[in-house]
Every structure is written in C-alpha cells, then in structure tokens.
Amino acid sequence: MRPGRFGALILDRMYFTDRGIEELEKRRGEEEVTFEWLAEQLRTFVDLNPDFEVPVERLATWLARLDDEDDE
C-alpha cells in the first residue's frame, strides 16, 4: 500500500514499476552512487532501448529540478 497522488491509499493494485523499484532497492539499496554514474547508466539504457528515450528524459529532468521552487 502506498498513498496515491492526492493522499488516498491505493489498495487494489500495485504499479508495475513498483516491482522494479523494489528490486532496485533490495539489490542496491545499500550502495552509494553519484549522479554522474546514474547519468551514464541512463545514457547506456537509452542506447540499448531507444524507445524509452522520452520517459528517461522526463525522469532525468524531474530529478534535476526537484529543488526548483518555481516548478511547484
């Protein structure tokens, strides 16, 4: 269970991406990485999976702007 976008609990489904996120956390949760390393991994992923270029670009932009007060 996790809160939805507006705080309501989502009880009846698990987002497909949650499985991958949970696996990432389980396998690599103790590791420390740099954003430089992450950027390189994202570039490699897009090179191997060009259909995911737009979602990866959106994720990278979102991560880059997390602290921007103007985007809220």
C-alpha positions, 0 to 999 in steps of 0.5 A: 500500500502506498498513498496515491497522488492526492493522499488516498491509499491505493489498495487494489493494485500495485504499479508495475514499476513498483516491482522494479523499484523494489528490486532496485532497492533490495539489490542496491539499496545499500550502495552509494552512487553519484549522479554522474554514474546514474547519468551514464547508466541512463545514457547506456539504457537509452542506447540499448532501448531507444524507445524509452528515450522520452520517459528517461528524459522526463525522469532525468529532468524531474530529478534535476529540478526537484529543488526548483521552487518555481516548478511547484 
